Amino acid sequence: MEEDRLITVAIHTYDHAVALKNLLEREGVAAVLHNVNLSTPVVSSGVRVRIKESDLPQALRIIENSEIFAPAKDCVESSDNSEPVILVPVDFSDYSMKATLMAFDVAYRHKAHIMLLHSFINPALSKRVQLTDSFSFELAESQEVENALMRAARITMDLFETQLRQHIKNGEIPPVKFSNLITEGVPEDVINETAKNLSPILIVMGTRGAERKEEELIGSVTAEVLDSCKFPVFSIPENVTLERMADISHILFFSNLEQEDLLAIEAIYRLFKHLPIEVTIVHIPGKKELSSSDRKAIKSLVEYCRNHYQSFTFNSDEIALGNLGDDYRRIAREHKVNLVALPNKKRNVFFRFFNPSLAHKLLLHADISMLVIPV
């Protein structure tokens, strides 16, 4: 059959040809070598690597991104210091994979490296350890449990990365270099500590749908990271239809009517400046309705943004304190909002617990992606 016709995909010295053949076959693309000097193959030159013509698209993606498809190295903790990093915490769920696929699109547009992060909690360490004669035994038992959990996590991470390489090979996501870090610890603490070390341009996290978030109200990892992290966090619910950055057409921006708003809008523009996005600016008043000074401040902010971020379109809308939920849903529906963005000021833990931040409320009660910028 015509589709089984062999074509030459590369011509190399013998050693390089063998390496390429092994790489292709490891990724499921059959390859054969032609023009090999069988008496002294190691000195052969001009060895042809040939594949089926139908396998050419996949083979080219593998060859052009051989550093991605090369055998994985042990846990790489950082990339080139000159290369921006996007941190992607994963728990290997479907919504975690969904967020990772979006992260690849963001990373490709910003020439960034992706760091996949997974943490696990050692149940043996959650028990209260007392200084008794059995202390050393308890420590040994704890280490044994941690080693077993680490092995299981590495196996699952390998499978997760294999799925990503398959997506790249199929042309479903762009080719982006990625590595992983697996460690023991409380997830939100591990995420924050890793972010401090890597200084990522963005943290991308998957979340459950709104109907299931209520089950996880206490101890939500994403909510804790949103409230405490010093880097932008992009949360993606499992039910949204966003697959790539180009799907984002309208952003709802919650303004504090403070100087920090400009820092947040600048961060949003740097992230999405290549896209023709509409931004609706709203402010939640401290009283029932917006005051005349609030309206004047919003008008000034809109005019400033129109003059400085001309690839975006800016407008404003109003939300009343007493109708927060209804107004929010109305705006999201009328403007077809597919991303909520807001600046998030550092707040002490006690206050956050009794008066959750706006980001926390929106995360828990809405099926919409959210970008939170710490200011």
C-alpha positions as CSV (number, residue, x, y, z in Angstrom):
1,M,0.0,0.0,0.0
2,E,1.1,3.6,-0.7
3,E,1.0,4.5,3.0
4,D,3.5,1.8,3.8
5,R,6.1,3.3,1.5
6,L,9.4,3.8,3.3
7,I,10.9,7.3,3.2
8,T,14.2,8.7,4.5
9,V,13.7,11.0,7.5
10,A,17.4,11.6,8.3
11,I,20.9,10.8,7.2
12,H,23.5,10.5,9.9
13,T,26.7,8.7,10.9
14,Y,26.1,5.2,12.1
15,D,26.1,6.1,15.9
16,H,23.7,9.0,15.4
17,A,21.5,6.9,13.1
18,V,21.2,4.1,15.7
19,A,20.4,6.6,18.4
20,L,17.7,8.2,16.3
21,K,16.3,4.8,15.4
22,N,16.1,3.8,19.1
23,L,14.4,7.1,20.0
24,L,11.8,6.7,17.3
25,E,11.0,3.1,18.1
26,R,10.8,3.9,21.8
27,E,8.0,6.3,20.8
28,G,6.2,3.8,18.7
29,V,7.5,4.8,15.2
30,A,9.1,1.8,13.4
31,A,12.4,2.7,11.7
32,V,15.1,0.9,9.7
33,L,18.6,1.7,8.7
34,H,19.8,1.7,5.1
35,N,23.3,2.0,3.6
36,V,25.1,0.4,6.5
37,N,28.6,-1.0,6.0
38,L,28.1,-4.3,7.7
39,S,31.8,-5.2,7.9
40,T,32.7,-2.0,9.8
41,P,29.3,-0.3,10.8
42,V,30.8,2.1,13.4
43,V,32.7,4.0,10.6
44,S,29.8,4.1,8.2
45,S,28.8,7.6,7.0
46,G,25.6,8.6,5.3
47,V,23.4,6.0,7.1
48,R,19.7,6.6,6.2
49,V,17.0,6.4,8.8
50,R,13.8,5.3,7.0
51,I,10.2,5.2,8.3
52,K,6.7,4.6,6.9
53,E,5.4,7.7,5.1
54,S,2.3,7.7,7.3
55,D,4.5,8.1,10.4
56,L,6.2,11.2,9.1
57,P,4.3,13.9,11.1
58,Q,4.9,12.1,14.4
59,A,8.5,11.4,13.5
60,L,9.2,15.0,12.7
61,R,7.7,16.2,16.0
62,I,9.9,13.7,17.9
63,I,13.0,14.6,16.0
64,E,12.5,18.3,16.3
65,N,12.0,18.0,20.0
66,S,14.4,15.2,20.9
67,E,15.2,16.8,24.2
68,I,11.6,16.3,25.3
69,F,11.4,12.7,24.1
70,A,14.9,11.7,25.4
71,P,15.0,9.4,28.5
72,A,13.8,11.3,31.5
73,K,16.4,12.4,34.0
74,D,15.9,12.1,37.7
75,C,13.9,14.9,39.3
76,V,15.3,18.2,37.9
77,E,14.7,20.9,40.5
78,S,15.3,23.9,38.3
79,S,15.8,24.9,34.7
80,D,18.2,27.3,33.1
81,N,18.3,30.4,35.2
82,S,17.7,32.5,32.1
83,E,14.6,30.6,31.2
84,P,11.2,31.6,32.6
85,V,9.4,28.8,34.6
86,I,5.7,27.9,34.9
87,L,5.0,25.8,38.0
88,V,2.2,23.2,37.6
89,P,1.2,21.3,40.8
90,V,-0.4,18.0,39.8
91,D,-2.2,15.2,41.6
92,F,-2.6,13.1,38.4
93,S,-6.4,13.7,38.2
94,D,-8.3,14.5,35.0
95,Y,-8.6,18.2,36.0
96,S,-4.9,18.2,36.8
97,M,-4.1,17.1,33.3
98,K,-6.5,19.7,31.9
99,A,-4.6,22.5,33.7
100,T,-1.3,21.0,32.5
101,L,-2.4,21.1,28.9
102,M,-3.3,24.8,29.2
103,A,0.0,25.4,30.9
104,F,1.8,24.0,27.9
105,D,0.1,26.5,25.6
106,V,1.1,29.4,28.0
107,A,4.6,28.1,28.2
108,Y,5.0,27.9,24.5
109,R,3.9,31.5,23.9
110,H,6.3,32.7,26.6
111,K,9.2,30.4,25.8
112,A,9.0,29.0,29.3
113,H,10.0,25.7,30.9
114,I,7.3,23.7,32.8
115,M,8.0,22.3,36.2
116,L,5.5,19.6,37.2
117,L,5.2,19.4,41.0
118,H,3.7,16.6,43.1
119,S,3.7,16.3,46.8
120,F,2.4,13.6,49.1
121,I,1.8,13.4,52.9
122,N,3.4,10.6,54.8
123,P,0.6,9.2,57.1
124,A,3.2,7.9,59.5
125,L,4.4,11.4,60.2
126,S,0.9,12.6,60.9
127,K,0.9,10.6,64.1
128,R,2.1,12.1,67.3
129,V,5.6,10.7,67.9
130,Q,6.6,10.4,71.5
131,L,10.2,10.1,72.8
132,T,9.9,6.5,74.0
133,D,12.0,3.3,73.6
134,S,10.1,2.7,70.3
135,F,11.2,6.1,68.9
136,S,13.8,4.7,66.5
137,F,11.5,2.0,65.3
138,E,8.8,4.6,64.6
139,L,11.3,6.7,62.6
140,A,12.4,3.6,60.6
141,E,8.7,2.7,59.9
142,S,8.1,6.3,58.8
143,Q,11.0,6.3,56.4
144,E,9.9,2.9,54.9
145,V,6.4,4.3,54.3
146,E,7.9,7.5,52.7
147,N,10.1,5.4,50.4
148,A,7.1,3.4,49.3
149,L,5.0,6.5,48.6
150,M,7.9,8.1,46.7
151,R,8.2,5.0,44.5
152,A,4.5,5.0,43.8
153,A,4.5,8.7,43.0
154,R,7.4,8.3,40.6
155,I,5.6,5.5,38.7
156,T,2.5,7.7,38.4
157,M,4.5,10.7,37.3
158,D,6.2,8.7,34.6
159,L,2.8,7.7,33.3
160,F,1.6,11.3,33.4
161,E,4.7,12.5,31.5
162,T,4.2,9.7,28.9
163,Q,0.7,11.0,28.3
164,L,2.1,14.5,27.8
165,R,4.7,13.2,25.3
166,Q,1.9,11.4,23.4
167,H,-0.1,14.7,23.2
168,I,3.0,16.4,21.8
169,K,3.7,13.6,19.4
170,N,0.1,13.8,18.1
171,G,0.4,17.6,17.7
172,E,-2.3,18.2,20.3
173,I,-0.2,20.5,22.5
174,P,3.0,22.5,21.6
175,P,6.4,21.1,22.3
176,V,7.7,22.5,25.6
177,K,10.5,21.3,27.8
178,F,9.4,20.0,31.1
179,S,10.8,18.4,34.2
180,N,9.3,17.2,37.5
181,L,9.8,17.5,41.3
182,I,8.3,15.0,43.7
183,T,8.5,15.6,47.4
184,E,6.9,14.8,50.8
185,G,4.9,17.6,52.5
186,V,1.6,19.4,52.8
187,P,0.7,20.4,49.2
188,E,0.1,24.1,49.8
189,D,3.3,24.5,51.8
190,V,5.3,22.6,49.2
191,I,3.8,24.7,46.4
192,N,4.7,28.0,48.1
193,E,8.2,26.9,49.1
194,T,8.9,25.6,45.5
195,A,7.6,28.9,44.1
196,K,10.0,30.8,46.3
197,N,12.9,28.8,44.9
198,L,11.9,28.9,41.2
199,S,10.2,32.4,41.0
200,P,7.8,31.2,38.3
201,I,6.1,33.7,36.0
202,L,2.9,31.8,36.7
203,I,1.4,28.9,38.7
204,V,-1.3,26.9,36.9
205,M,-3.6,24.7,39.0
206,G,-6.6,22.6,38.2
207,T,-9.7,22.6,40.4
208,R,-12.9,20.6,40.7
209,G,-16.2,21.8,39.4
210,A,-18.4,24.1,41.5
211,E,-20.8,21.4,42.5
212,R,-17.9,19.4,44.0
213,K,-15.9,22.3,45.6
214,E,-18.4,22.5,48.5
215,E,-17.1,19.0,49.6
216,E,-13.6,20.4,49.8
217,L,-14.4,23.8,51.4
218,I,-12.1,23.2,54.3
219,G,-8.4,22.7,53.3
220,S,-8.8,23.5,49.6
221,V,-5.2,23.5,48.3
222,T,-5.9,26.0,45.5
223,A,-7.7,28.3,47.9
224,E,-4.8,28.3,50.3
225,V,-2.3,28.9,47.5
226,L,-4.4,31.8,46.2
227,D,-4.5,33.5,49.6
228,S,-0.8,33.0,50.4
229,C,1.3,32.8,47.3
230,K,3.5,35.7,46.1
231,F,3.2,34.7,42.4
232,P,0.3,34.9,39.9
233,V,-2.0,31.8,40.1
234,F,-4.1,30.7,37.2
235,S,-6.8,28.2,38.4
236,I,-8.8,26.2,35.8
237,P,-12.0,24.3,36.9
238,E,-12.5,20.9,35.4
239,N,-15.8,21.9,33.7
240,V,-14.6,24.9,31.7
241,T,-14.1,24.6,27.9
242,L,-10.8,26.5,27.8
243,E,-8.1,24.5,26.1
244,R,-5.6,27.2,25.0
245,M,-4.9,30.9,25.6
246,A,-6.6,31.9,22.4
247,D,-9.9,30.7,23.9
248,I,-9.8,33.6,26.3
249,S,-11.7,36.5,24.8
250,H,-13.2,38.4,27.8
251,I,-11.7,39.1,31.2
252,L,-13.7,40.4,34.2
253,F,-11.3,42.4,36.4
254,F,-12.2,43.2,40.0
255,S,-10.7,46.5,40.9
256,N,-9.8,47.8,44.4
257,L,-9.6,51.3,43.0
258,E,-6.1,51.5,44.4
259,Q,-2.6,52.0,42.9
260,E,-2.0,48.2,43.0
261,D,-4.7,47.7,40.3
262,L,-2.3,49.1,37.7
263,L,0.3,46.5,38.8
264,A,-2.2,43.7,38.3
265,I,-3.4,45.0,34.9
266,E,0.2,45.3,33.8
267,A,0.8,41.6,34.8
268,I,-2.3,40.6,32.9
269,Y,-1.2,42.5,29.8
270,R,2.2,40.9,29.8
271,L,0.6,37.5,30.0
272,F,-2.0,38.0,27.2
273,K,-0.6,40.9,25.2
274,H,-0.6,38.9,22.0
275,L,-4.4,38.4,22.2
276,P,-7.3,40.7,21.3
277,I,-9.0,40.6,24.7
278,E,-11.9,42.6,26.1
279,V,-11.6,43.6,29.8
280,T,-14.6,44.7,31.9
281,I,-13.6,46.5,35.1
282,V,-15.8,46.3,38.1
283,H,-15.5,47.4,41.7
284,I,-17.4,46.0,44.7
285,P,-18.4,49.0,46.8
286,G,-18.0,49.1,50.6
287,K,-21.6,50.3,50.8
288,K,-24.7,49.2,49.0
289,E,-24.0,51.1,45.8
290,L,-21.1,52.8,44.1
291,S,-20.5,56.4,45.1
292,S,-19.9,59.2,42.6
293,S,-16.2,59.2,43.5
294,D,-16.1,55.5,42.8
295,R,-17.6,55.9,39.4
296,K,-15.2,58.7,38.6
297,A,-12.2,56.6,39.7
298,I,-13.4,53.7,37.5
299,K,-13.8,56.0,34.5
300,S,-10.3,57.3,35.0
301,L,-8.9,53.8,35.3
302,V,-10.7,52.7,32.1
303,E,-9.3,55.7,30.2
304,Y,-5.8,55.1,31.5
305,C,-6.0,51.5,30.4
306,R,-7.3,52.4,26.9
307,N,-4.4,54.7,26.4
308,H,-1.7,52.4,27.7
309,Y,-2.9,48.9,26.6
310,Q,-4.2,49.4,23.1
311,S,-4.4,45.8,22.0
312,F,-7.0,45.3,24.8
313,T,-10.6,46.7,24.8
314,F,-11.7,48.2,28.1
315,N,-15.1,49.0,29.5
316,S,-16.8,48.9,33.0
317,D,-19.9,47.6,34.7
318,E,-21.4,47.9,38.2
319,I,-21.9,45.4,41.0
320,A,-24.0,46.3,44.1
321,L,-22.9,44.9,47.4
322,G,-26.4,43.5,48.2
323,N,-26.6,41.8,44.8
324,L,-23.1,40.5,44.5
325,G,-24.0,37.0,43.3
326,D,-26.7,38.1,40.9
327,D,-24.7,41.0,39.4
328,Y,-21.7,38.8,39.0
329,R,-23.7,36.1,37.1
330,R,-25.3,38.8,35.0
331,I,-22.0,40.3,33.9
332,A,-20.5,36.9,33.3
333,R,-23.5,36.0,31.1
334,E,-23.9,39.3,29.2
335,H,-20.2,39.7,28.5
336,K,-19.5,36.0,28.0
337,V,-16.7,36.2,30.5
338,N,-14.3,33.3,30.4
339,L,-11.7,34.5,32.9
340,V,-11.9,36.4,36.2
341,A,-8.8,38.4,37.2
342,L,-8.2,40.3,40.4
343,P,-5.4,41.7,42.5
344,N,-5.0,39.9,45.9
345,K,-3.6,41.7,48.9
346,K,-1.8,39.8,51.6
347,R,-4.2,39.2,54.5
348,N,-3.5,37.7,57.8
349,V,-4.7,34.1,58.4
350,F,-7.2,35.0,61.1
351,F,-9.0,37.5,59.0
352,R,-9.0,35.2,55.9
353,F,-10.6,32.5,58.0
354,F,-13.6,34.6,59.2
355,N,-13.9,36.8,56.1
356,P,-12.8,34.8,53.0
357,S,-11.2,36.8,50.2
358,L,-13.1,37.5,47.0
359,A,-10.8,35.2,45.2
360,H,-11.6,32.4,47.7
361,K,-15.4,33.0,47.2
362,L,-15.2,33.0,43.5
363,L,-13.0,29.9,43.4
364,L,-15.5,27.9,45.4
365,H,-18.8,29.1,43.9
366,A,-18.1,29.6,40.2
367,D,-17.1,27.4,37.2
368,I,-14.9,29.9,35.6
369,S,-11.1,30.2,35.3
370,M,-9.4,32.7,37.5
371,L,-6.2,34.6,37.5
372,V,-5.1,36.1,40.9
373,I,-2.2,38.5,41.0
374,P,-0.6,39.2,44.4
375,V,0.0,42.9,44.9
